[in-house]
Amino acid sequence: MKLLAAVVLSFTVMGNPTISLTPDAPIQGGNLTITYSGGTNPQTLTIEWVPTGSGPTSVTTDANGVATVKIPADAESVTVSGGGAPAAVAFIDDPST
């Protein structure tokens, strides 16, 4: 009896993960698009709003690395982190000023 063993190793080469936020000048009450690239998707990312308590605290990207969240009406800034990527920060514009 012969025993044939084959080991196949497969490595996917990926770049350094990144998180990007659009639009460049998000506004309170608008939508924020979060894009995670350079890593495996879907990916769950952490969201921190200033002031805290008014918006979602996490989001999961789709298979293309994209997720959209509603910006709280009182948000001043947002930080999105996770997935081994450097955090992305955006300052939120108040449309009433």
C-alpha positions in Angstrom: 0.0 0.0 0.0 1.4 3.3 -1.0 0.7 6.4 1.0 0.7 9.5 -1.0 0.6 12.7 0.8 0.4 16.1 -0.8 0.5 19.3 1.1 -0.6 22.4 -0.8 0.1 25.7 0.8 -1.6 28.7 -0.5 -0.8 32.2 0.5 -2.7 35.3 -0.5 -0.4 38.3 -0.7 -2.1 41.3 0.6 -0.9 44.9 1.2 -1.1 46.7 4.5 -4.8 47.1 5.5 -6.2 50.6 5.3 -9.5 52.3 6.3 -10.8 55.3 4.3 -13.8 57.5 5.0 -15.9 59.4 2.5 -17.0 62.0 1.8 -14.0 64.1 2.6 -16.1 66.6 4.5 -18.9 64.6 6.1 -21.9 66.5 7.6 -24.1 65.8 10.6 -27.1 63.7 9.6 -25.5 62.6 6.4 -24.0 59.2 5.4 -20.4 58.1 6.0 -19.0 55.5 3.7 -16.2 53.3 5.3 -13.9 51.3 3.0 -11.6 48.7 4.3 -8.9 47.4 1.9 -5.8 45.3 2.0 -7.2 42.7 4.3 -9.9 40.1 4.4 -13.6 41.1 4.1 -16.1 41.1 5.5 -14.4 42.9 8.4 -15.9 44.3 11.7 -14.6 47.7 12.5 -15.0 49.8 15.7 -16.6 53.3 15.5 -16.0 56.0 18.1 -18.0 59.2 17.9 -17.4 62.4 19.7 -19.6 63.0 21.6 -20.2 59.4 22.5 -23.4 57.5 22.7 -25.3 58.7 19.7 -24.2 56.5 16.8 -23.3 52.9 16.0 -20.2 51.6 17.8 -19.3 49.0 15.1 -19.9 48.1 11.5 -19.2 45.1 9.3 -18.0 45.7 5.8 -19.5 43.8 2.9 -17.5 41.4 0.7 -16.1 44.4 -1.2 -14.9 46.1 2.0 -17.6 48.8 2.1 -20.1 49.8 4.7 -22.3 52.9 5.2 -23.5 54.4 8.5 -25.7 57.4 9.3 -23.8 60.2 11.0 -25.4 61.3 14.3 -26.9 64.8 14.3 -24.6 65.9 17.1 -21.4 64.3 15.9 -18.2 66.4 16.0 -15.7 63.7 14.9 -15.4 60.0 14.2 -12.6 57.4 14.5 -12.8 54.1 12.8 -10.4 51.3 13.7 -9.8 47.6 13.4 -8.6 44.9 11.1 -5.0 45.7 11.7 -5.3 49.0 9.8 -4.3 52.4 11.2 -7.3 54.3 12.5 -9.1 56.7 10.2 -10.4 60.0 11.6 -12.8 62.5 10.2 -14.1 65.8 11.6 -17.8 66.3 11.0 -19.3 69.5 9.7 -22.3 71.1 11.3 -24.6 72.1 8.4 -26.4 74.8 10.5 -23.2 76.9 10.9 
